[in-house]
Amino acid sequence: MDTSGQRTGTWRPRAAKVKGGGFTAVEMVAVLALASLSATLTIVSLTGLRNRSAMSDIIDHVAMCDDLSRRSAIRLRQPITIILDADQGVISQRNIAAIDDPTAVHVLYRFPGHFKMRQFVIHGGYSMAGSTEISISASGLSASYAIELTDARLTEWLIVSGLTGQTVRTENEQHVFETLGETSRPGDDAR
């Protein structure tokens, strides 16, 4: 210091003292855990929505295949057969007049990835899996039937009215059997 009472040299600001600033490691871990839990729940719910949306699209396609076959039978004035092949994962259409011609089968829809037809119920009959055929008359009529569609998490039934071609979606298997006039699944004891 000089005699005038002032300091000489360069001026430097003092560092501010921080009292209790920042987060502890435990607080940071807790925040990260909550954030990751929230992200996981969001991803799981969005995956479920995506699967439900895909199932809805598939059911719409199956209903469209039935409608297309009915319209074709009426337009051509010829019976047509819808072939539901669970093993191959396809829905095909065959003109009855060309029953001996294997090239007369036209694939209408191929199921994507992990979606499949598990079983069929036809009014007056039951098929666990494999392949079944639905005959549509030249006037667009058929037996009523239902298809169980599934993926790893979802199962839904599509019921098709043989007289009108109208469709109903349900997750209740008992509703399928009641709608089609079946009392129970073959093999079940209905006592």
DAQUITA-V83023 format. One record per residue. N is the residue number from 1. RES is the residue in three letters. PSI is psi in whole degrees, -180 to 180 (none if undefined). Layout:
# DAQUITA-V83023
n-><N:N>
res-><RES:RES>
psi-><PSI:PSI>
This chain:
# DAQUITA-V83023
n-><1:2:3:4:5:6:7:8:9:10:11:12:13:14:15:16:17:18:19:20:21:22:23:24:25:26:27:28:29:30:31:32:33:34:35:36:37:38:39:40:41:42:43:44:45:46:47:48:49:50:51:52:53:54:55:56:57:58:59:60:61:62:63:64:65:66:67:68:69:70:71:72:73:74:75:76:77:78:79:80:81:82:83:84:85:86:87:88:89:90:91:92:93:94:95:96:97:98:99:100:101:102:103:104:105:106:107:108:109:110:111:112:113:114:115:116:117:118:119:120:121:122:123:124:125:126:127:128:129:130:131:132:133:134:135:136:137:138:139:140:141:142:143:144:145:146:147:148:149:150:151:152:153:154:155:156:157:158:159:160:161:162:163:164:165:166:167:168:169:170:171:172:173:174:175:176:177:178:179:180:181:182:183:184:185:186:187:188:189:190:191>
res-><MET:ASP:THR:SER:GLY:GLN:ARG:THR:GLY:THR:TRP:ARG:PRO:ARG:ALA:ALA:LYS:VAL:LYS:GLY:GLY:GLY:PHE:THR:ALA:VAL:GLU:MET:VAL:ALA:VAL:LEU:ALA:LEU:ALA:SER:LEU:SER:ALA:THR:LEU:THR:ILE:VAL:SER:LEU:THR:GLY:LEU:ARG:ASN:ARG:SER:ALA:MET:SER:ASP:ILE:ILE:ASP:HIS:VAL:ALA:MET:CYS:ASP:ASP:LEU:SER:ARG:ARG:SER:ALA:ILE:ARG:LEU:ARG:GLN:PRO:ILE:THR:ILE:ILE:LEU:ASP:ALA:ASP:GLN:GLY:VAL:ILE:SER:GLN:ARG:ASN:ILE:ALA:ALA:ILE:ASP:ASP:PRO:THR:ALA:VAL:HIS:VAL:LEU:TYR:ARG:PHE:PRO:GLY:HIS:PHE:LYS:MET:ARG:GLN:PHE:VAL:ILE:HIS:GLY:GLY:TYR:SER:MET:ALA:GLY:SER:THR:GLU:ILE:SER:ILE:SER:ALA:SER:GLY:LEU:SER:ALA:SER:TYR:ALA:ILE:GLU:LEU:THR:ASP:ALA:ARG:LEU:THR:GLU:TRP:LEU:ILE:VAL:SER:GLY:LEU:THR:GLY:GLN:THR:VAL:ARG:THR:GLU:ASN:GLU:GLN:HIS:VAL:PHE:GLU:THR:LEU:GLY:GLU:THR:SER:ARG:PRO:GLY:ASP:ASP:ALA:ARG>
psi-><147:-179:-13:-8:6:154:152:163:-169:147:135:132:150:144:133:141:130:126:114:24:154:177:150:165:-37:-41:-41:-42:-41:-43:-43:-39:-43:-40:-42:-36:-43:-43:-41:-46:-38:-45:-43:-43:-37:-35:-42:-42:-41:-43:-41:-40:-42:-41:-41:-42:-42:-44:-40:-40:-42:-44:-37:-37:-43:-47:-44:-42:-42:-44:-39:-42:-42:-45:-44:-14:40:146:148:148:132:129:117:108:99:-34:-41:-16:38:155:125:168:137:134:129:-34:-24:41:-29:-5:108:-20:-8:-1:125:126:124:-36:137:126:136:146:-118:2:143:165:125:-42:165:148:123:138:119:0:172:137:124:-46:-159:-126:143:158:139:116:131:127:168:-18:6:19:150:176:149:146:166:148:130:120:139:157:-162:-30:-28:146:129:147:144:118:130:125:126:-29:-39:-21:2:149:150:136:141:154:-5:110:-36:-37:-37:-50:-37:-41:-40:5:15:141:-34:171:141:136:-23:146:110:76:none>
